[in-house]
Amino acid sequence: MAANTLGEALRNELTVRLGQDNILGTAVSMQGLGGENVKVLVDGVPVIGRQDGNLDLAQLDLTGIERVEVVEGPLSVNYGTNALAGTINLGSPASAPTTAPAPGLRPTPSTSAGSTSPAPPPPVLGTTTS
């Protein structure tokens, strides 16, 4: 689905409720909580709201955004504070996780070990080493 703003992209999402205010713009709420309780991220970086943590979703441009991830529930451990109701993460193609190596490249596992012998004692001033 093509959308120009985040509000348009989330309009058909069942778990997200959008509210329109003439002054504050389009606000989002999840699980009955809104404002600072919904974390909005762009490539994992939090988007900061202007008043009481509210964001105007119409101001977020989706140019260069490949995917919109909506995750419900308190995920403060994963996404930081203020993710009590849920998290909306906007991802660009550059931030997409890669699961396979590029064609022609093969990962080569290797191991190495250090020395188990003790380190030599430090030199003492006024003495010579033999």
C-alpha positions in Angstrom: 0.0 0.0 0.0 1.4 3.4 -1.0 1.1 6.2 1.5 2.7 9.6 1.8 2.5 10.0 5.6 2.6 7.6 8.5 -1.0 8.5 9.4 -2.1 7.3 6.0 -0.1 4.1 6.3 -1.6 3.3 9.7 -5.2 4.2 8.9 -6.2 0.5 8.1 -4.2 -1.0 11.0 -6.6 -2.7 13.5 -4.5 -2.2 16.6 -3.8 1.5 16.0 -6.2 4.4 16.6 -5.6 7.7 15.0 -7.0 11.0 16.3 -7.1 14.2 14.4 -6.7 17.6 16.2 -6.7 20.9 14.4 -3.7 22.2 16.4 -1.7 19.1 17.3 -2.3 17.2 14.0 -2.7 13.4 13.7 -2.0 11.6 17.0 -1.7 7.8 17.5 -2.8 5.6 20.4 -2.4 1.9 20.9 -4.2 -0.2 23.5 -6.0 2.9 24.8 -2.7 4.7 25.5 -1.3 7.5 23.4 1.1 10.3 23.4 4.3 9.5 25.2 3.3 5.8 25.7 3.7 5.0 22.0 7.3 4.9 20.8 7.9 6.0 17.2 11.3 5.1 15.8 13.0 5.8 12.4 15.7 3.2 11.8 15.8 2.6 15.6 16.2 6.2 16.5 13.4 7.7 18.6 11.3 10.5 17.1 10.6 13.2 19.8 7.2 14.8 20.1 6.6 18.4 20.8 3.9 18.5 23.5 3.3 15.8 26.1 5.1 13.3 23.9 2.5 13.7 21.1 3.7 13.4 17.5 2.0 14.8 14.5 2.1 11.7 12.2 1.2 13.8 9.2 4.6 15.5 9.6 6.5 12.3 9.2 7.4 11.8 5.5 7.6 8.2 4.3 10.0 9.0 1.4 12.8 6.4 1.6 10.9 4.2 4.1 10.6 0.6 3.0 8.6 -0.9 5.9 6.5 0.1 8.8 6.6 -2.3 11.8 3.9 -2.1 14.4 4.6 -4.0 17.6 2.0 -4.0 20.5 2.7 -4.2 24.1 5.3 -2.9 26.6 8.7 -3.2 25.0 10.7 -0.8 27.0 13.4 -3.4 27.4 13.9 -3.6 23.6 13.1 -0.1 22.5 13.8 2.1 25.5 11.5 4.1 27.7 8.0 5.2 26.8 7.1 2.1 24.9 4.3 1.1 27.2 1.5 0.8 24.6 3.6 -0.3 21.7 6.2 0.7 19.1 6.1 1.9 15.5 9.4 1.4 13.7 10.0 2.9 10.3 12.8 1.2 8.4 14.7 2.3 5.4 16.2 -0.2 2.9 19.7 0.5 4.3 18.6 -0.6 7.8 17.1 -3.9 6.6 18.6 -6.9 8.4 20.5 -9.2 6.1 20.2 -12.9 6.6 22.4 -14.2 3.8 25.9 -13.3 2.7 26.3 -11.5 -0.7 26.6 -13.8 -3.7 30.1 -15.1 -4.2 31.1 -14.5 -0.5 31.3 -17.4 1.9 31.8 -17.0 5.6 34.9 -18.8 6.9 34.9 -19.7 10.5 38.3 -19.5 12.2 39.7 -19.8 15.7 43.0 -18.6 17.3 44.5 -19.0 20.7 46.9 -16.9 22.7 50.0 -18.0 24.6 49.5 -19.7 28.0 53.0 -18.9 29.3 53.3 -16.1 31.9 54.5 -12.7 30.8 58.1 -11.8 31.5 58.7 -9.7 34.7 59.0 -6.0 34.1 62.6 -4.6 34.0 63.9 -3.0 37.2 65.8 0.3 37.0 69.6 0.1 37.5 69.9 -3.6 36.5 71.0 -5.1 33.2 69.4 -8.0 31.5 71.5 -11.0 30.5 
